[in-house]
Amino acid sequence: FPVVAFVVTLLSILAGLTLFIVIVVSGAFVLPQKVSETAPPTISPYESEYFSLTKTANPSTLNNSDLDKTEIEYTVKIEAKKENKLTISNITETTSVQTTESKVLNIAPHDFTKDLAGNNEVTQDKPLVIKYTIKPPTFFADSAIVNTVNIELAVGGNVSGIFPGTASAIVVIGNPPMDCPLIWPISS
């Protein structure tokens, strides 16, 4: 009986290992869905101890046929947490477009100078909301637009230093390539 028990145990272990290997290897063949089915419209919000930063796009998806008659509205919102008084020292934007031809196109960033004229302070009672639109050209068909805002804020009171934040919004147009978008923002 000890030999039979040993053989049964050994076969059970081998069967379990085989099943485990089959499950792990089969996972490598699961194909991802198309970006237009999975891409989040927003890579946002950015949260810190002192503030939150969100960026949204409306609409977040477009049909190719709607390109000539639709504008994309972006909204950037900066909110202070607790009793912090924030001063915006820098705000910039980058926009890149990943097309079906595996090219990354950069388009001119929004100029926040007019939005901040005399209005660069944020408190809990007074969040900063900036809205602006872009009109995507028709050659953006089957692409993904990644629009990222980067900010640097000084926190008033007992806290010193400049604190950065990053948030992005994605607009999917038509049926972009599956590896779109190539660049995902990274915040620290």
C-alpha positions as CSV (number, residue, x, y, z in Angstrom):
1,F,0.0,0.0,0.0
2,P,2.8,2.5,0.6
3,V,3.8,2.3,-3.1
4,V,0.3,2.8,-4.3
5,A,-0.2,5.8,-2.0
6,F,3.1,7.2,-3.3
7,V,2.1,6.8,-6.9
8,V,-1.4,8.3,-6.3
9,T,0.2,11.3,-4.5
10,L,2.8,11.8,-7.3
11,L,0.1,11.6,-10.0
12,S,-2.1,14.1,-8.1
13,I,0.8,16.6,-7.8
14,L,1.6,16.2,-11.5
15,A,-2.0,16.7,-12.5
16,G,-2.2,19.8,-10.3
17,L,1.0,21.3,-11.7
18,T,-0.2,20.5,-15.3
19,L,-3.5,22.3,-14.7
20,F,-1.7,25.3,-13.1
21,I,0.7,25.5,-16.1
22,V,-2.1,25.3,-18.6
23,I,-4.0,28.1,-16.9
24,V,-1.0,30.4,-16.7
25,V,0.1,29.8,-20.3
26,S,-3.4,30.2,-21.7
27,G,-3.6,33.6,-20.1
28,A,-0.8,34.7,-22.5
29,F,-3.2,34.1,-25.4
30,V,-6.1,36.2,-24.1
31,L,-6.2,39.2,-26.5
32,P,-6.9,42.6,-25.2
33,Q,-10.0,44.5,-26.4
34,K,-9.7,47.4,-28.7
35,V,-8.8,50.7,-27.1
36,S,-12.1,52.2,-28.0
37,E,-13.7,49.6,-25.8
38,T,-11.4,49.9,-22.9
39,A,-9.7,53.2,-22.7
40,P,-10.7,55.3,-19.7
41,P,-11.9,58.8,-20.7
42,T,-9.9,60.3,-17.8
43,I,-6.6,59.5,-16.1
44,S,-7.5,61.6,-13.2
45,P,-7.8,62.8,-10.5
46,Y,-4.4,63.6,-9.1
47,E,-4.7,63.6,-5.3
48,S,-2.1,65.0,-2.8
49,E,-2.2,66.0,0.8
50,Y,-2.8,69.6,-0.2
51,F,-4.9,69.6,-3.4
52,S,-6.7,67.6,-6.0
53,L,-6.4,68.1,-9.8
54,T,-8.9,66.7,-12.3
55,K,-9.0,66.9,-16.1
56,T,-12.0,65.7,-18.1
57,A,-12.9,65.7,-21.8
58,N,-16.4,66.0,-23.2
59,P,-17.1,64.0,-25.3
60,S,-14.6,61.2,-24.4
61,T,-15.4,59.3,-27.6
62,L,-16.1,60.4,-31.2
63,N,-17.1,58.7,-34.4
64,N,-14.8,59.6,-37.4
65,S,-17.9,61.1,-39.1
66,D,-18.3,63.6,-36.3
67,L,-14.9,65.2,-36.6
68,D,-15.8,68.0,-38.8
69,K,-18.7,69.2,-36.6
70,T,-17.6,68.5,-33.0
71,E,-15.4,70.4,-30.6
72,I,-13.9,68.7,-27.5
73,E,-14.3,70.6,-24.3
74,Y,-11.6,70.1,-21.7
75,T,-12.2,71.0,-18.0
76,V,-9.3,71.4,-15.5
77,K,-10.3,71.7,-11.9
78,I,-8.0,72.4,-9.0
79,E,-9.4,72.1,-5.4
80,A,-7.6,72.9,-2.2
81,K,-7.8,70.4,0.7
82,K,-8.3,71.5,4.3
83,E,-7.6,75.1,4.9
84,N,-4.7,75.3,2.5
85,K,-4.2,78.4,0.3
86,L,-2.6,77.5,-2.9
87,T,-0.8,79.7,-5.4
88,I,-0.3,78.3,-8.9
89,S,3.3,79.0,-9.9
90,N,3.1,77.0,-13.2
91,I,0.5,75.3,-15.4
92,T,1.3,73.7,-18.7
93,E,-0.4,71.3,-21.1
94,T,0.8,68.7,-23.5
95,T,-1.4,67.0,-26.1
96,S,-0.4,64.1,-28.3
97,V,-2.3,62.2,-30.9
98,Q,-1.6,58.5,-31.6
99,T,-2.8,57.7,-35.1
100,T,-3.4,54.4,-37.0
101,E,-0.2,55.1,-38.9
102,S,1.8,54.6,-35.6
103,K,2.7,58.3,-35.6
104,V,2.5,60.5,-32.6
105,L,1.5,64.0,-33.5
106,N,1.8,66.9,-31.1
107,I,-0.6,69.8,-31.2
108,A,-0.2,73.3,-29.8
109,P,-0.9,73.4,-26.1
110,H,-3.6,75.6,-24.5
111,D,-2.2,78.9,-23.1
112,F,-3.4,79.2,-19.5
113,T,-2.0,82.8,-19.2
114,K,-5.5,84.4,-19.8
115,D,-7.2,81.9,-17.6
116,L,-4.9,82.8,-14.6
117,A,-4.8,86.6,-15.1
118,G,-5.3,87.8,-11.5
119,N,-6.8,84.4,-10.5
120,N,-3.9,82.1,-9.5
121,E,-5.0,81.5,-5.9
122,V,-7.1,78.5,-4.9
123,T,-8.7,77.9,-1.5
124,Q,-11.2,75.4,-0.2
125,D,-14.0,77.9,-0.8
126,K,-12.7,79.0,-4.2
127,P,-11.6,76.1,-6.5
128,L,-10.2,77.0,-9.9
129,V,-12.1,75.7,-12.9
130,I,-10.8,76.3,-16.4
131,K,-12.7,75.2,-19.5
132,Y,-11.6,75.4,-23.1
133,T,-12.3,73.7,-26.4
134,I,-10.3,72.3,-29.3
135,K,-11.6,71.3,-32.7
136,P,-9.9,68.1,-33.9
137,P,-9.0,68.1,-37.6
138,T,-10.4,65.4,-39.8
139,F,-7.0,63.7,-40.2
140,F,-7.4,62.7,-36.5
141,A,-9.7,59.8,-37.7
142,D,-9.0,56.6,-35.9
143,S,-6.8,58.1,-33.2
144,A,-6.5,58.7,-29.5
145,I,-5.9,62.1,-28.1
146,V,-4.0,62.2,-24.8
147,N,-4.3,65.7,-23.2
148,T,-2.2,66.2,-20.0
149,V,-2.1,69.1,-17.7
150,N,0.9,69.7,-15.3
151,I,0.8,72.1,-12.4
152,E,3.1,73.4,-9.8
153,L,1.5,74.9,-6.7
154,A,2.9,76.7,-3.7
155,V,1.1,75.9,-0.4
156,G,0.6,78.8,2.0
157,G,0.9,78.7,5.8
158,N,3.3,76.5,7.6
159,V,4.2,74.4,4.5
160,S,7.0,75.5,2.2
161,G,7.9,74.2,-1.2
162,I,6.4,73.7,-4.7
163,F,4.2,70.7,-5.2
164,P,3.5,69.2,-8.7
165,G,0.4,67.5,-10.0
166,T,-0.5,65.8,-13.3
167,A,-3.9,64.7,-14.7
168,S,-4.9,63.6,-18.2
169,A,-8.0,63.0,-20.3
170,I,-8.2,60.7,-23.3
171,V,-10.5,61.1,-26.3
172,V,-10.9,58.1,-28.5
173,I,-11.8,58.9,-32.1
174,G,-13.1,56.1,-34.3
175,N,-11.2,52.8,-34.0
176,P,-7.5,53.6,-33.1
177,P,-4.8,51.0,-33.0
178,M,-4.8,48.6,-30.1
179,D,-1.6,49.9,-28.7
180,C,-3.0,53.4,-28.5
181,P,-2.1,55.6,-26.6
182,L,1.6,55.0,-26.5
183,I,2.3,57.5,-23.7
184,W,0.6,57.3,-20.4
185,P,1.3,60.1,-17.9
186,I,3.2,59.2,-14.8
187,S,2.8,61.2,-11.6
188,S,5.0,61.1,-8.7
